[in-house]
Amino acid sequence: MQKQQVIIKVKQQFPLTIKRLGINGEGVGYFKKTVIFVPGALPGEEVVVEVTKVHPKFAEAVVKKVRKRSPHRVKAPCIVYEQCGGCQLQHLDYKQQLIEKRDIVIQALERHTKFPIETLDIRETIGMENPWHYRNKSQFQLGEDHGKVIAGMYSIDSHRLINIPECIVQQPATNKVTNVVKQILADFHIPIYNEKTRKGIMRTIVTRVGTQTGQVQVVLVTAKKELPRKDVMIAEIQKRLPDVVSIVQNVNPKKTSLIFGDESIHLSGKKIVEERLEEFTYELSARAFFQLNPMQTVKLYNEVKKAAQLTGKEKIADAYCGVGTIGLWLADGAAEIRGMDIIPEAVDDAKKNAKKHNISNAHYYTGKAEVLLPTWTKEGWRPDVVIVDPPRTGCDDQLLKTILKVKPKKFIYVSCNPSTLARDLQTLSTAYKIEYMQPVDMFPQTAHVECCVLLVKK
């Protein structure tokens, strides 16, 4: 006799024991062998849930009642925590967050690889002493609520804008600047963009602060190039916010969830702000990528340096090099560094950063690593160490094939997505052994976890 499949229905309620945290910070339990994802529930808790969505292989549910609380549950200090969705783990004690993040890495390996997990050296997550006020950049959407200008983030799974006057994971300077600019827009009656009607001008306020330099940049993202009362507005920002050294307008006329459009216009002050990480100073243009948590970035880059164990003789290829941050961090221990990126502005910034720090052994190229590496190998330049820090989608398939052909002695993979990391490690395992994995908490209070992995050629 065939076993009948258990059918789970929307609005169905049942008790559930939460086994672990999912990759997005939700509690994970099993009901009649079906995986149930429950936002806000914590491992070890016994809860009564109500099903909200049913998918072919899993279901989503919400907590109706907590029968047994986790000893690690705490009161989230943020007043809009449950509506905002920017953080997922404020209700979990920070020490336990670090333990669960290591487990999120393990889960990804269990799901996407065939490795015997118990044989892997997966180290304890490196956390922060003070896991608040760490983000150096905010991107707050603008909207109107009963005629009042508001700035914040969209509520989870909705298009309701939550006003956030103070975000407690942001650097205080970004909160202050956003609030003052919001007030200036209201004072001068600048039309706020409405996503539904596609009318109005101001879409987003992007604020970035150099945490070590105190320099602040404001980017006003607009739906049109014409900015009414532009000069008086700039003068007012300069008057009320003396720390703002750079004001930029970015034009994004498209119907899109992406923040930035293709055109940036320099309005006032410098075109860049500077940030310092130990002895390095980086110039950051409005759209340049830079790590959002400078304190943890230093720890992460030192982990890369530790993994590389350079002797001064190595040739290093820095794929997805961005503005050259990781490569320059290692330059004093290497014979030569070659970095590459597909974004020309980032490569220009990397060249400037190398020149500014008198680093003559680092060279930067615009292009794809999977094209440049084979070319250099043919020309006789073969890297001893390859470092990658790819976007969330992981490494390009062609790049992985190239690594397996070029076969550097060491491959150091810096990842911000455990799932794509695990998938790529499985591919690389034909030629490489995982020496160790070091999780780093770059985003306290969220479910994100960064990982530095050292792979050595078999």
Residue pairs with C-beta under 8 A, 6 or more apart in sequence:
6 31
6 32
6 33
6 34
8 31
8 32
8 34
8 51
8 54
8 59
9 51
9 54
10 51
10 52
10 53
10 54
11 50
11 51
12 50
12 51
13 48
13 49
13 50
13 51
13 64
14 31
14 48
14 49
15 46
15 47
15 48
15 49
15 67
16 29
16 30
16 31
16 36
16 38
16 41
16 46
16 47
16 48
16 49
16 61
17 29
17 45
17 46
18 27
18 28
18 29
18 38
18 41
18 42
18 43
18 44
18 45
18 46
18 47
19 28
19 29
19 30
19 43
20 27
20 28
20 43
20 100
20 103
20 107
21 27
21 28
21 42
21 43
21 100
21 103
21 104
21 447
22 28
22 37
22 104
22 107
22 447
23 104
23 107
23 108
23 418
23 419
23 447
24 37
24 88
24 447
25 39
25 88
25 89
25 446
25 447
26 37
26 38
26 39
26 40
26 41
26 88
27 37
27 38
27 39
27 40
27 41
27 42
27 43
27 45
27 47
28 35
28 36
28 37
28 38
29 35
29 36
29 38
29 41
29 47
29 49
30 36
31 59
34 57
34 58
34 59
35 57
35 58
35 59
36 49
36 51
36 58
36 59
36 60
36 61
37 58
37 59
37 60
37 61
38 47
38 49
38 60
38 61
38 62
38 63
39 62
39 88
39 156
40 62
40 63
40 82
40 91
41 47
41 49
41 63
41 66
42 70
42 72
42 73
42 91
42 92
43 70
43 100
44 68
44 70
44 71
44 72
45 66
45 68
45 69
45 70
45 73
46 66
46 67
46 68
47 63
47 64
47 65
47 66
47 67
48 63
48 64
48 65
48 67
49 61
49 62
49 63
49 64
50 61
50 62
50 64
51 59
51 60
51 61
52 60
52 61
52 62
53 59
53 60
70 92
72 92
72 93
72 95
72 96
73 91
73 92
73 93
74 90
74 91
74 92
74 93
75 91
76 82
76 87
76 90
76 91
77 90
77 168
78 84
78 87
78 90
78 167
78 168
80 152
80 162
80 163
80 164
81 87
81 90
81 91
83 155
83 156
83 162
84 152
84 153
84 155
84 156
84 162
84 164
85 153
85 154
85 155
85 156
86 153
86 167
86 169
86 446
87 169
87 445
87 446
88 445
88 446
88 447
89 97
89 100
89 445
89 446
89 447
90 445
92 100
94 127
94 131
94 444
95 127
97 127
97 131
97 441
97 444
97 445
98 124
98 125
98 127
98 441
99 125
101 125
101 439
101 441
101 447
101 449
102 122
102 123
102 124
102 125
102 439
102 449
104 418
104 447
104 449
105 122
105 418
105 421
105 437
105 439
105 449
105 451
106 117
106 122
107 418
108 418
108 419
108 421
108 422
109 115
109 117
109 120
109 418
109 422
109 425
110 117
111 419
111 422
112 419
112 422
112 423
112 426
113 422
113 423
113 425
113 426
113 429
114 426
115 425
115 426
115 429
115 434
120 434
120 436
120 437
121 434
121 435
121 436
121 437
122 436
122 437
122 439
123 436
123 437
123 438
123 439
124 439
125 439
125 440
125 441
125 449
126 296
126 299
126 303
126 438
126 439
126 440
126 441
127 441
127 444
128 134
128 293
128 295
128 296
128 441
128 444
131 441
131 444
131 445
132 168
132 169
132 444
132 445
133 168
133 169
133 170
133 171
133 172
134 169
134 171
134 292
134 293
134 294
134 295
134 296
134 444
135 167
135 169
135 170
135 171
135 174
135 292
135 293
136 171
136 174
136 208
136 209
136 210
136 211
136 275
136 290
136 292
136 293
136 294
137 174
137 206
137 207
137 208
137 209
137 290
137 292
138 167
138 170
138 174
138 175
138 178
138 205
138 206
138 207
139 204
139 205
139 206
139 259
140 151
140 152
140 153
140 164
140 178
140 204
140 205
140 206
140 207
141 151
141 152
141 153
141 154
141 161
141 203
141 204
142 149
142 150
142 151
142 182
142 185
142 192
142 193
142 202
142 203
142 204
142 205
143 149
143 150
143 151
143 152
143 161
143 192
143 194
144 150
144 192
144 194
145 161
145 163
148 186
149 182
149 183
149 185
149 186
149 192
150 161
150 163
150 182
151 163
151 164
151 178
151 179
151 182
151 205
152 161
152 162
152 163
152 164
153 161
153 162
153 164
154 160
154 161
154 162
155 161
155 162
159 195
165 175
165 179
166 175
167 174
167 175
169 443
169 444
169 445
169 446
171 209
171 211
173 207
173 209
173 214
173 216
173 243
174 207
174 208
174 209
174 216
176 241
177 207
177 209
177 216
177 218
177 241
177 243
177 244
178 205
178 207
180 237
180 240
180 241
181 205
181 207
181 218
181 220
181 237
181 241
182 205
184 233
184 236
184 237
184 240
185 192
185 202
185 233
187 236
188 229
188 232
188 233
188 236
190 201
190 202
190 227
190 228
190 229
190 233
191 199
191 200
191 201
191 202
191 228
192 200
192 201
192 202
193 199
193 200
193 201
193 202
193 203
193 222
193 223
194 200
195 255
198 223
198 255
200 223
201 222
201 223
201 224
201 226
201 227
201 228
202 220
202 221
202 222
202 223
203 221
203 222
203 223
203 252
204 219
204 220
204 221
204 259
205 218
205 219
205 220
205 221
206 218
206 219
206 221
206 250
206 259
206 286
207 216
207 217
207 218
207 219
208 216
208 217
208 219
208 273
208 284
208 290
209 215
209 216
209 217
209 243
209 273
210 216
210 273
210 274
210 275
210 276
210 284
211 275
211 294
211 295
212 275
212 276
212 277
212 294
213 273
213 274
213 275
213 276
213 281
214 243
215 243
215 245
215 246
215 270
215 273
215 274
216 241
216 243
216 244
216 245
216 246
216 273
217 244
217 245
217 246
217 247
217 248
217 272
217 273
217 284
217 286
218 237
218 241
218 244
218 246
218 247
218 248
219 248
219 249
219 250
219 264
219 286
220 227
220 247
220 248
220 249
220 250
220 267
221 249
221 250
221 251
221 252
221 259
221 260
221 261
222 249
222 250
222 251
222 252
223 251
223 252
223 253
224 251
224 253
225 251
225 263
225 265
227 233
227 249
230 267
234 247
234 267
234 268
237 244
237 247
237 268
238 244
238 247
238 268
238 269
244 269
245 269
245 270
245 273
246 268
246 269
246 270
246 271
246 272
246 273
246 286
247 267
247 268
247 269
248 264
248 265
248 266
248 267
248 271
248 286
249 264
249 265
249 267
250 260
250 261
250 263
250 264
250 265
250 286
250 287
251 261
251 262
251 263
251 264
251 265
252 258
252 259
252 260
252 261
253 261
254 261
260 287
264 285
264 286
264 287
271 285
271 286
272 283
272 284
272 285
273 283
273 284
274 281
274 282
274 283
274 284
275 281
275 282
275 284
275 290
275 294
276 282
277 294
277 297
277 298
277 301
277 325
277 329
278 298
279 357
280 325
280 328
280 329
280 353
280 357
281 356
281 357
282 290
282 323
282 325
282 349
282 353
283 323
283 349
283 352
283 353
283 356
284 290
284 323
284 349
285 345
285 349
287 345
288 322
288 323
288 345
288 346
288 349
289 322
289 323
289 346
290 322
290 323
290 325
291 297
291 300
291 325
291 442
292 442
292 443
293 442
293 443
296 440
296 441
296 442
296 450
297 325
297 442
299 440
300 414
300 440
300 442
300 450
300 452
301 325
301 326
301 329
303 438
303 440
303 452
304 326
304 329
304 330
304 387
304 412
304 414
304 452
305 329
305 330
305 333
307 410
307 412
307 435
307 438
307 452
307 454
308 314
308 316
308 330
308 333
308 385
308 387
308 410
308 412
310 316
310 330
310 333
310 334
310 385
311 333
312 333
312 334
312 335
313 335
313 384
314 333
314 334
314 335
314 384
314 385
315 334
315 335
315 336
315 337
315 338
315 381
315 382
315 383
315 384
315 385
316 327
316 330
316 334
316 336
316 337
316 338
316 383
316 384
316 385
316 386
316 387
317 337
317 338
317 339
317 340
317 369
317 373
317 376
317 383
317 385
317 386
317 387
317 408
318 324
318 326
318 327
318 337
318 338
318 339
318 340
318 387
319 339
319 340
319 369
319 373
319 386
319 387
319 388
319 389
319 390
319 395
319 399
320 340
320 341
320 369
320 388
320 389
320 390
320 391
321 327
321 339
321 340
321 341
321 346
321 347
321 350
321 364
322 341
322 343
322 346
322 350
322 389
323 346
323 349
323 350
323 353
324 339
324 349
324 350
324 351
324 353
324 354
324 362
324 364
325 353
326 387
326 389
326 414
327 337
327 339
327 350
327 362
327 387
328 337
328 350
328 353
328 354
328 357
328 359
328 362
330 337
330 387
331 337
331 354
331 359
331 361
331 362
332 359
334 361
334 385
335 361
336 361
336 362
336 363
337 361
337 362
337 363
338 362
338 363
338 364
338 365
338 372
338 376
338 381
338 383
339 347
339 350
339 362
339 363
339 364
339 365
340 347
340 364
340 365
340 366
340 367
340 368
340 369
340 372
341 347
341 350
341 364
341 366
342 366
342 367
342 368
343 366
344 366
347 364
347 365
347 366
350 362
350 364
351 364
354 360
354 362
354 363
354 364
365 372
368 396
368 398
368 399
369 388
369 396
369 399
369 402
370 396
370 398
370 399
370 401
370 402
373 383
373 386
373 399
373 402
373 403
373 406
374 402
374 405
374 406
376 382
376 383
377 405
377 406
382 406
382 408
383 406
383 408
384 408
384 409
384 410
385 408
385 409
385 410
385 411
385 412
386 403
386 406
386 408
386 410
386 411
386 412
387 412
387 414
388 395
388 399
388 411
388 412
388 413
388 414
389 414
389 415
390 396
390 415
390 420
391 416
392 416
392 417
392 420
393 417
393 420
394 415
394 417
394 420
394 421
394 423
394 424
395 413
395 420
395 424
400 424
400 427
400 428
403 411
403 428
404 427
404 428
404 430
404 431
407 431
407 457
408 457
409 456
409 457
410 454
410 455
410 456
410 457
411 428
411 432
411 455
411 456
411 457
412 452
412 453
412 454
412 455
413 421
413 424
413 425
413 451
413 452
413 453
413 455
414 450
414 451
414 452
414 453
415 421
415 424
415 450
415 451
415 453
416 442
416 448
416 450
418 449
418 451
421 451
421 453
425 434
425 453
425 455
428 455
431 457
431 458
432 455
432 456
432 457
432 458
433 455
433 456
433 457
433 458
434 453
434 454
434 455
435 454
435 455
435 456
436 453
436 454
437 451
437 452
437 453
438 451
438 452
438 453
439 449
439 450
439 451
440 449
440 450
440 451
440 452
441 449
441 450
442 448
442 449
442 450
443 449
